Structures are given as C-alpha cells and as structure tokens.
Amino acid sequence: MSKKVKDKKGWVKIVEAFLAILLVAVIIILIVERSNVREENYEERISNAGILILRDIQLDDILRQVIVDTNGEIDWDDDEFPSSVKERIEERKPSWLECVAKICDPANECVLSDEKINEFELKEENIYTQSVVITSTTSTFNPRQIKLFCSELHS
C-alpha cells in the first residue's frame, strides 16, 4: 500500500512540473504578442499622422500652387523650400514626431540627403515615409511630389 502512495506522489509531481512549464510558456507568449501589437499600432500612428499632414497640404489650393511652382529637388533645409509648406507641416505634426520633407519630380527617386540620413542614423531612429503627388492647379500643370520623412522624437 505504501508503494502505491509513493507512485501517486511521483505522478502528481510530474503533472505539477508540466503545468508550471505550461504556465510560464503561456505568459511568455502573451508578453511577446502584446509587444508586437504595440509596435504595429505605433507604426500605424506614425503612418496616419503623415497621411493627414500630406492630405491637408494636398487639399489646400494655395499650398498646391506653391508646390507646383517649384522646380528641381528641394530639401527641407534649402532656402527655396516653401516656408508656407514648412509652417503647415510644423503646425500639423504631432509633438511626438520629428518630420522633414522634400519636394521633387515624381519621375525621379525622392530620397533624403545623406546629411539628413546621417542625423537620423546617429539618433538610431526608424524613418517612416509618406508621399503625395501634386499634379496640377487650375492654371498650371507641373507634377511635383512632396515626400514626408518622420521619426519618433526621443525625450
């Protein structure tokens, strides 16, 4: 009789160990899953913020005309970058984002200058981009692309 009791205690310990391992595995899976969801939500928030900024510019007739009147590639830090467009981006971007823009020909590749890329890389930030093509106004056809480059501001 005492042997059967000892055998049952052994099985109970095995089941307890199995349940403990199972519980730890479930907790780890839940933690990893939640962190992935947060990252996706964050990327979506940045993307939506960029889209809203560009949509606001795209729907403003005055800003459209200013962009269509530009020629060549114009970086954010260039004196030729339209101040009204820069001001609109600054006022519409959320406080937790750092954004710069570039205006260029839609037929060409529109990328950040090496200097700006290095600034973002030094801060070890991910860069999220959105772009929109401004095709024309009622008086001018000169397709231009405005591309927005945003990253999280670190405090």
N, C-alpha and C positions, 0 to 999 in steps of 0.2 A: 504494500500500500504506500509506503513512503517513497518508493521508486516512481510511482505514477504521479505523485505530487511534485517531485523534482522535475519530471519531464514536462509537466504543465508549466512550471515556472520558467523553464527554458524557452518554451514556445511563446509565453507571454513577453519575455524579454526581447525575443526576435521581432514580434509584432510591434512592440513599443519602439524599438530601434527603427523599423521600417516606417512607422508613422512619423517619427521625428525627422527622418531624412525627407520624407514626402512633404512635410510641413515647411521645412527650410527651402526646399526646391520651389514650392508654390510662392513663397514670399519673395524669393529672388526673381522669379519670372514676373510677378506683379510689379516689382520695383523697376525692372528693365523696361517693361511695357509702358509704364507711366512716363518714364523719362523720354522715350521715343515719341509719345503723343505730345509732350510739351515742346519738343524740338520741332515737330511738324506744325504745331499751332503757331510757334514763334516765326517760322519761315513764312507761313501764310499771312501773318500780321504784317510783316515787312513787305511782302509782295502786294498786299491790298493797299497799304499806305502809298507805295509807289504808283500803283494804278490810279488811285484817287488824285494824287498830285498831278499826274500827266493828263488825266481826264479834265481836270479843272483848267489846265493850260490849253488843252485842245478845244475846249468849248468857248474860250474867251476870244472874241474876234480881234481885239487889239493885240493880244499876245500872239495870236496866229499870224497876224500881219507882220509883227516884229520878227518872228522866226522866219517867215517866208522871205523877208527882205535880206536875210543874211546870206553870205556866200562862203564856201570853203568849210574847213573844220574849225570849230570854235570851242576851245576848252573853257572850263569853269573859271580858271584864273586869268584868262585873256581879257584884255581891256575891251575887246569887241563883243564879249558875251553880253547880251542884252540885260541891263540892270533890272528892268521890269520883270523879266522872266526869273532872274535870280531872286528878286524880292518875293515873288509869288511862291517859289519853291521853299524859301526860308520860312515864310509865314504859314504854309500849309503842312510842312513836315512835322511829325510828332517830336516832342522834346527828346525822346529816347533814340532818335535816329540821326545819323550824320549822312547828308546827301550832297553829292555834286552831280553836275550834268554836263553833257557835251552835245553840241549841235553839229550835224554833219549831213553829207549827201546820203540818201537811203541806199544808193547803189554801192557804196563803199562800206568797208568794215568800220564800225564806230567803237573804238576802244579807248580806255583811259590812257593818259600819258604815262610813261614809265615812272615819272616823278610821283604821280598820284598813286600808282600801284604800289610803289615802294612805301609810301606813307601808310597805306592800309596794311601792307605786309608787316611793317615794323610794329604795328599795334596788334598783329595776329588776329585780324578781323576777317570774317567772311564778307564778300561783296555780293550784294543782290542787285540785279539789274532789271529794269523795265524800260521799254521804249515805245514811242508812238511816232507815226509819220504824219506830218502836217503837209497835206498835198497842195492846197491852194487856198486862196481867198477869192472873193468875188472879182477882184481886179488883177490878180497875179497867179501864174502857175509856175511855181518853183519848189518842187517837193523837197522837204527837209525832214530830217529825223532828229528828234530830241531823245536822248538816252539818259536815264537817271541811274546813278550808281549809289546805293545806300548800304550802310552797315550800322550795327548797334553801337551806340555811344557807351563807353565804359566809364563808370564813375570812380 
